[in-house]
Amino acid sequence: MPEPLEAIVAQQIPATLAQEAGTFRSWLKSEEAKALLALYRRAPLARRIELKLRLHICPFEIVADQMPPAGRILDLGCGYGLLSALLALRSPQRQVLGLDISAERVAISRAVGRALPNLAFVQADVTRVEFGWADGIVMNDLLHHIPHTHQIPLLAKCHQALPPGGVLIIKDVDKSVLWKYIWNYAHDFLKNRNLPFYCLDSPILTALLERVGFQVEVCHIDRGYAYPHVLYRCLKA
């Protein structure tokens, strides 16, 4: 029986801010984090700086912990492939495929993927491509860039691609802490002026996920961060 998400997060995220800062920063100093960033040593300097900052503001290690240890894993909206690469590094039993709409991001990701035999990337619009099958699917800060009219069809495609017992992990943001939401919105606006923002509150997104057939656990993982991170573990029964 799967361990409850709240229990996992309680084990990994301490209760006080002082402890939180030390715990999050300790992973950033780990050999795993160093190995991950080393894969990007030939990327342009601006991108290397951006990716290192990204590791500081998003709990990649917690998201990665929720994925199946083996099988075919799809990382939708993979960006420069940080999470995809982390998943591939952690387990050679995974076959990880990252999808992103940006040719520039996929080009950098593919350079990284050449170092790992179980990692590949394709340029694709996730709202238009068929996924085939997967043992696990992850969306890390993707859904709030998908128009509302495409969100349910995308979630339904994920459900269809998974076997019984398969898992969809969504890490996104919500409006539960207003100042964090405003900060996140400002960040996205300055970084991605051409990308609209379609953020859903946790109860609404949970209802959509349940509507397409998932059993959903929700956990806020924003302690110690200036961003309103929310984790959804969605199981296909």
Secondary structure, 3 states (H helix, E strand, C coil): CCCCHHHHHHHHCCCCHHHHHHHHHHHHCCHHHHHHHHCCCCCCHHHHHHHHHHHHHCCHHHHHHCCCCCEEEEEECCCCCHHHHHHHHHCCCEEEEEEECCHHHHHHHHHHHCCCCCEEEEECCCCCCCCCCCCEEEEECCHHHCCHHHHHHHHHHHHHHCCCCCEEEEEEECCCCHHHHHHHHHHHHHHCCCCCCCCCCHHHHHHHHHHCCEEEEEEECCCCCCCCEEEEEEEEC
